[in-house]
Amino acid sequence: MAPEVCFHDPYNEKADVYSFGMMLYQVASLVTPFHGLAMKNHEQVVSRDGLRPDVTIPSKDSSVRRTRDFRRHYSKEKDKGKRNLMLSKLARCVWPEGLNGLIAECWDDDMRKRPEMREVVERLDAFIEELNQQSLAL
């Protein structure tokens, strides 16, 4: 839920852009945002303090990018929260360049800084085209 909706402030269609950004993150990262965060803490930590999921792309040297290392560590990890973080990092390794920026823009605290949904769709179309071109090159 967008912060302005949570606090009963005036809002517009940009509140939906915020929600779409959260859903886009969930689909792209394979992890539910704020999984395990108690509902009583959500308003303070997310809406007031601005906590957002990590959208940084792991470096080329990251052990997450080495499949064998990832599988071994992932299979040994018992904590579901840590497993989700590991899965999210692996998923982010294959995101098209710029997807992390789009997601972060969608959930900006200031709704005036969020992109219009039309722009979100255009940028997603460009990412799809980029991925299609990459798959054709393989």
C-alpha positions, -999 to +999 in steps of 0.1 A: +000+000+000+014+034-010+023+056+020-002+083+010-030+057+010-018+043+044-019+078+060-053+088+043-035+116+025-048+128-009-037+105-036-041+097-073-032+070-099+004+072-087-007+051-057-014+023-082+021+028-097+036+022-062+016-010-059+025-021-094+062-016-085+058-039-055+042-065-076+068-061-104+095-067-077+077-098-065+074-113-100+109-104-111+127-114-078+106-145-070+103-131-034+074-115-016+084-080-005+087-076+033+081-114+039+082-120+076+077-084+086+050-082+113+020-062+103+023-040+133+058-030+121+049-025+085+034+010+089+064+023+107+092+006+088+078+007+053+054+036+052+071+061+076+108+051+074+107+042+037+121+006+038+122-010+004+134-043-009+170-044-022+171-039-060+209-038-064+223-061-090+249-085-076+285-079-089+300-101-115+323-115-087+294-124-064+291-161-054+254-158-062+264-158-099+283-191-095+255-216-098+273-244-080+281-222-050+246-209-050+230-243-050+252-256-022+246-226+001+209-224-007+203-261+000+221-259+034+203-227+045+173-235+068+161-200+076+134-191+051+142-154+052+178-160+043+168-184+015+145-157+001+173-132+001+195-156-017+168-163-043+162-127-048+199-120-054+200-148-080+170-135-098+184-100-099+214-113-118+193-118-149+173-086-148+175-064-178+196-033-173+174-006-158+147-028-144+160-021-108+158+016-115+122+014-128+111-006-098+127+019-074+111+048-092+077+032-089+078+030-052+094+064-045+080+080-013+070+111-032+042+102-056+051+131-078+084+115-086+068+082-097+065+076-134+032+076-152+018+041-158+021+048-196+059+053-191+061+021-170+045+001-198+068+016-224+099+008-204+087-028-197+081-032-234+116-021-241+129-046-215+109-074-232+123-065-266+159-065-251+154-099-236+139-112-269+170-099-288+193-116-263+175-149-266+177-147-305+214-141-302+219-173-282 
